[in-house]
Amino acid sequence: MSDNKGDTLLYFPTVVREVKIANAAEINSQIEAGIDKIRETEPNTLPEAWSCELYTTIGAPGTLKDHEEFKPLCDVIVEEANAFAGILDLDVKFRPLIFTECWLNIYGEGHAQEVHTHANCVISGIYYAKAPEGSGDLLIHSPYNDTMLDPPHARVNGFNMKMIPIKPEEGKMILFRSYVKHSVKPSKCKDGEERISIAFNLTM
């Protein structure tokens, strides 16, 4: 951005990509049976270090990539991650992206997730298979908020905000670099409705 005195340069932006998947309805119909099967056979593997409540398969042996019902979604994840890598100018010709894992997260009423990053990965993301009214927002946190004095602001904008909420929508995929801090606000879903997402990691 320029004015008559100089330029305002954006050198280290936090890059987040939102994609509405074109064939999401078809993908969701395929993974629905897989989700039901996993819930019947896989116990909740919520890590002890997490101070939140939700059903997750993050600690289960294997990964959703091993299930046939999730193959169409996994193909889209790889495609979109490579597109995001292109935006970031990552050299995937020299060192291609490797899709390492994906897992199921199911949030009921009151369930949330604390601020975290995905260590030892390059690109991470979330796909929303189900997002009823009241689903907790994904919060993307400023990487500078914990390290710098936070002065008063006349108004909040993209240069000074501490976090930005992203509303879950069925068929939406969010991608970001794995060092980006993020969390999930408490779910306010009613009548037994659930927020269902598939999280994933890729490395190089």
Residue, then its C-alpha position, 0 to 999 in steps of 0.5 A: m500500500s502506498d501514499n504520498k510519503g511512502d509504502t507500507l510493506l507486508y513482509f510476514p503475513t499469516v497466510v490462510r486459505e479457505v476453499k469451498i470444495a465443489n463436490a463436497a456433497e458427494i464426498n460427505s455422502q461417502i464419508e458419512a458411513g465411514i464416520d459411523k463405522i469409526r465411532e463404533t469401533e474406535p475409542n476416543t483417543l483424546p490425549e491427556a495433555w489436551s484440556c478440552e472435550l471432544y471425540t477424536t481419533i488423533g491417537a488411533p493406530g493408522t489414519l483415516k487415509d487407510h479407510e476406503e470411504f475417505k479416499p475421495l476426500c484425501d485426494v482433494i486434500v492432496e490437490e488443495a495442499n499442493a495448490f496452497a504450496g504453489i501460492l507459498d512458492l514451496d519447492v514441491k518439485f525438489r521435495p514433494l508434499i507428503f500426506t502424513e495423517c488425517w483424523l476425525n474430530i467431533y464436537g458436541e455441545g460445549h466442546a472446544q479445543e485450546v490454542h495449539t500448533h501442529a509440530n513437525c509438519v509443513i501444511s495443516g488444515i481442516y475439512y468440515a463434514k458437518a457444521p450445524e448452527g452453533s458450531g464453534d468458530l475456528l480461531i486463527h491467532s496472531p503469532y506475535n500476541d504472546t511476545m509483544l506488548d499489546p498497546p491500545h488501538a483506536r480500532v481493530n484491523g488486519f494489522n493489529m488484531k489478536m485473532i480472526p474467527i472463521k465460521p465452519e461451513e459444510g464442504k469448506m476446507i481451511l489450509f495454513r502453515s503448521y506453525v500457525k496457532h489456532s483453536v476452536k470456540p466452544s460449540k453451541c450446537k443443540d438437540g444432539e447436533e455435532r460439529i464434525s471435521i477432518a484435520f490433516n497434516l502434510t510435510m516435505 
